[in-house]
Amino acid sequence: MALTLPFAEATSVGSPALNIAIFASFVVITLVIVIRVSAGKKTAEQYYTAAGAFTGRQNGVAIAGDYLSAASFLGIAGAIALQGYDGFLYSIGFLVAWLVALLLVAELMRNTGRFTMADVLSYRLKQRPVRIATAISVLTVSFFYLLAQMAGAGGLVSLLLGIQGEMAQNLIIALVGGIMITYVLIGGMKGTTWVQIIKALLLIAGTAVITLMVLGKFSFSFSELFQSAADNSPAGDKLFEPGLKYGKNLTTKIDFISLSMALVLGTAGLPHVLQRFYTVPTSKQARKSVEWAIWLIGGFYLLTLVVGYGAAALVGPKAILAAPGKANSAAPLLAYELGGSILLGVISGIAFATILAVVAGLTITTSATFAHDLYKEVFKRGQTTQDQEVKVARIASVVIGCIAILGGILAKNQNIAFLVALAFAVAASANLPTILYSLFWKGFNTRGALWSIYGGLTSSIVLIIFSPVVSGKPPLVEGGPSQSMITNTAIDFHLFPLDNPGLVSIPLAFFLGWLGSVTSKEHNAQKYAEMEVRSLTGHGVAEPVNH
Amino acid sequence: MSNEALEQTEDSYLTLQSTSEFQALRKKFRGFVFPMTAFFLAWYFLYVLMSIFAPDFMGQQVGQPGITVGLLFGLGQFVTTFAITIIYARWANSQLDPLAEAAGAQLDAINAANAAGAKEN
């Protein structure tokens, strides 16, 4: 079925005014809720973690809201529409990764830490150096993630609001950033969590509606849907076989293994994901959070499969690629095809809400790291008041928000899809080895942690800089711009063949953590006992942490 | 907390850690989560590697159009992820939590005994 609607060549779809109205009502409603649930002065604990006041189920929904970013909502649907099987393959890594969090990380982290990831990593090691290293890694991961989200906002704007002018796009990015800062300042973690909960429910409900409508068009027959998707795709039946995206040659194949590794090991090392485990009171509730998150995220990716093939069948790859957002526009275009301007407006509103909620969660986490780890523990050596710490956290939130806006404006026309994969790779290399070693390995010590964190961080970033994502990818068409970040084909300094550094940097970080530990004699038996007892029993969690 | 009291709490952590009950708790926890992690990682990478290096096998159509071995394999990843979640939650709620609570109570008892001992001195 060919798409004959006028927007294939126009700059936007549907009614921009309606899209804006729906998004504005989301902002107003959530803002009222944020103000109602969380106005007033806050302790550090309330600001960073809502003082552990959420239930496992609420937190599980919020985790889904935090995790199902625009990249997974729009990106995966588009990848399935265009690359079929390979897009589906990609989504599975994002789900399976949650088992690492469920089995190895969530409960033990909840039992051991209070505010930040560094609380756990520095528990039995030397405070200052480990906190500094962890903070640098947290800030790096969150910055890449933040940039990807904000730049994505720019792309969405041009698609959904029909805004093409440079200045207008920048204004919208600034507006999204400004609203996000408001949520964070007023609501702290409690307000942010409610935004994520509402957004998750809307996103899942909206996707379920689209799924039902797609299936309805094919009289609820999967084989009819698949058949129609294949008929409409230049790939034909190849759509259901592996290889459209990752099967080109040995390099792309190994690259996919690298990416899979980063996805499956990166999730449990993402700081804003770990921060969510502190918003519940007990490890049992943390377990329940991840259970809920897995059901919701898994269910969502199953729906995405139908949405993706539905977009291939009903919109068609040609129209998707012709739209301003390319693959990212598959889901919105499908919504328009199925439900006209209204459904498109709803989906656009949800997409904006998604960016807003994810960015707010990232900002809270980053400001907690800045105020708690760097300001309080490192600069002030623990000698500061709660009020002072919260004040610093709020200032940090505003600064981070402004950096996000600026970064989003600068990166909006860049090829930024790799930033999310990079955030996962850095999280899996710099954070996860130290998290696992400090929770499970008696012999782990400060040198091991520092070597692993700095080694994982440096190797993943250096490999990215010298990879084809930054320079040296061949142009799509002869004489066209390079597909790398640096579009000038004359500039090529890539030395590392893979797009994703995980395959090298993750094992390297595990190795360095081991090597550093066995070459250092440091071992604090008392602190180790305290940490292990607390991590497994949960006793002593509510007491002040005596460092 | 005074320094003296603090040292006692830390000592009580060491004391508890050396009890056979606590070591049984650790063993039980690791005995479940380590093999389970090894299993799901192996199963996931098997799926990834087969998709990458055995595309013909994974692309075989099973029955209706669009339903390939690889798709079923992929849906199988969802099934195992959901199943492991259910199995772990049930196991942890019924088997692990009682042991953890008992160990926590034991820690309180050790602390109480230490405090009583400190008073006598």
Boltz contact constraints between the chains, C-beta under 6 A:
constraints:
  - contact:
      token1: [A, 85]
      token2: [B, 70]
      max_distance: 6.0
  - contact:
      token1: [A, 88]
      token2: [B, 74]
      max_distance: 6.0
  - contact:
      token1: [A, 89]
      token2: [B, 51]
      max_distance: 6.0
  - contact:
      token1: [A, 92]
      token2: [B, 74]
      max_distance: 6.0
  - contact:
      token1: [A, 92]
      token2: [B, 77]
      max_distance: 6.0
  - contact:
      token1: [A, 95]
      token2: [B, 81]
      max_distance: 6.0
  - contact:
      token1: [A, 96]
      token2: [B, 44]
      max_distance: 6.0
  - contact:
      token1: [A, 96]
      token2: [B, 81]
      max_distance: 6.0
  - contact:
      token1: [A, 99]
      token2: [B, 40]
      max_distance: 6.0
  - contact:
      token1: [A, 99]
      token2: [B, 84]
      max_distance: 6.0
  - contact:
      token1: [A, 103]
      token2: [B, 33]
      max_distance: 6.0
  - contact:
      token1: [A, 103]
      token2: [B, 36]
      max_distance: 6.0
  - contact:
      token1: [A, 103]
      token2: [B, 37]
      max_distance: 6.0
  - contact:
      token1: [A, 223]
      token2: [B, 64]
      max_distance: 6.0
  - contact:
      token1: [A, 223]
      token2: [B, 65]
      max_distance: 6.0
  - contact:
      token1: [A, 226]
      token2: [B, 65]
      max_distance: 6.0
  - contact:
      token1: [A, 226]
      token2: [B, 66]
      max_distance: 6.0
  - contact:
      token1: [A, 227]
      token2: [B, 65]
      max_distance: 6.0
  - contact:
      token1: [A, 240]
      token2: [B, 66]
      max_distance: 6.0
  - contact:
      token1: [A, 240]
      token2: [B, 68]
      max_distance: 6.0
  - contact:
      token1: [A, 241]
      token2: [B, 55]
      max_distance: 6.0
  - contact:
      token1: [A, 241]
      token2: [B, 59]
      max_distance: 6.0
  - contact:
      token1: [A, 242]
      token2: [B, 51]
      max_distance: 6.0
  - contact:
      token1: [A, 242]
      token2: [B, 55]
      max_distance: 6.0
  - contact:
      token1: [A, 242]
      token2: [B, 58]
      max_distance: 6.0
  - contact:
      token1: [A, 242]
      token2: [B, 70]
      max_distance: 6.0
  - contact:
      token1: [A, 243]
      token2: [B, 55]
      max_distance: 6.0
  - contact:
      token1: [A, 247]
      token2: [B, 55]
      max_distance: 6.0
  - contact:
      token1: [A, 253]
      token2: [B, 52]
      max_distance: 6.0
  - contact:
      token1: [A, 256]
      token2: [B, 52]
      max_distance: 6.0
  - contact:
      token1: [A, 260]
      token2: [B, 48]
      max_distance: 6.0
  - contact:
      token1: [A, 291]
      token2: [B, 85]
      max_distance: 6.0
  - contact:
      token1: [A, 291]
      token2: [B, 89]
      max_distance: 6.0
  - contact:
      token1: [A, 294]
      token2: [B, 85]
      max_distance: 6.0
  - contact:
      token1: [A, 298]
      token2: [B, 78]
      max_distance: 6.0
  - contact:
      token1: [A, 526]
      token2: [B, 10]
      max_distance: 6.0
  - contact:
      token1: [A, 529]
      token2: [B, 13]
      max_distance: 6.0
  - contact:
      token1: [A, 529]
      token2: [B, 14]
      max_distance: 6.0
  - contact:
      token1: [A, 529]
      token2: [B, 17]
      max_distance: 6.0
  - contact:
      token1: [A, 530]
      token2: [B, 10]
      max_distance: 6.0
  - contact:
      token1: [A, 530]
      token2: [B, 13]
      max_distance: 6.0
  - contact:
      token1: [A, 533]
      token2: [B, 13]
      max_distance: 6.0
  - contact:
      token1: [A, 533]
      token2: [B, 16]
      max_distance: 6.0
  - contact:
      token1: [A, 533]
      token2: [B, 17]
      max_distance: 6.0
  - contact:
      token1: [A, 536]
      token2: [B, 25]
      max_distance: 6.0
  - contact:
      token1: [A, 536]
      token2: [B, 100]
      max_distance: 6.0
  - contact:
      token1: [A, 537]
      token2: [B, 100]
      max_distance: 6.0
  - contact:
      token1: [A, 537]
      token2: [B, 103]
      max_distance: 6.0
  - contact:
      token1: [A, 537]
      token2: [B, 104]
      max_distance: 6.0
  - contact:
      token1: [A, 539]
      token2: [B, 104]
      max_distance: 6.0
  - contact:
      token1: [A, 539]
      token2: [B, 107]
      max_distance: 6.0
  - contact:
      token1: [A, 546]
      token2: [B, 6]
      max_distance: 6.0
